[in-house]
Amino acid sequence: MNKSKILLIAAGVAVGGILGYLYYYFVGCDSGNCSITSNPYRSSAYGMLLGGLASDILPKKKK
C-alpha cells in the first residue's frame, strides 16, 4: 500500500467520524433504544468505519 492510499483512507476515516457525529447530533435517538445513534461514540465509530471502507473501495487512477 502506498502513501497516497493510506492518506486517502485516513481522510475517509476522519470525514466519516465527523459525519457520524453529525448524524448523532441531528438525527440521533433520544430514548436510548437505538444502539448506534443514541451514543455519540458509537455513532462516530460507525461513521469512521464506513468512511474508511468507502474510501478504500475508490477506483485507482490509471497511469
Secondary structure, 3 states (H helix, E strand, C coil): CCHHHHHHHHHHHHHHHHHHHHHHHHHCCCCCCCCCCCCHHHHHHHHHHHHHHHHHCCCCCCC
